[in-house]
Amino acid sequence: TLHSLDIKRCLKCYLQKTQVIRLSDQLFVAFGGTRKGHAVSKQTIARWIGLAIQFCHAKAGKPLHNKVRAHSTRSVATSAALFAG
């Protein structure tokens, strides 16, 4: 479940899985294409965050009322906390 997500474990797993392709000291690297193993841009990370939020809403069967952007995470988290009680 999302409330028991272990960030330290996730990062360790991510670093292990990307070790063989990693060509950059940056944390997030491309996993395919011509940039495989190279650092990804801020725009790519922002797109990934937006897609993750959209995926979670779809998985939970909850509609998204606005276009989700990476900087929306604070408002999304605040709203979720408010409605959770």
ABEGO torsion letter per residue (X at the ends): XAAABBAAAAAAAAAAAAAAABABABABBBABEAABGBBBBAAAAAAAAAAAAAAAAAAAGBBBABBBBAAAAAAAAAAAAAAAX
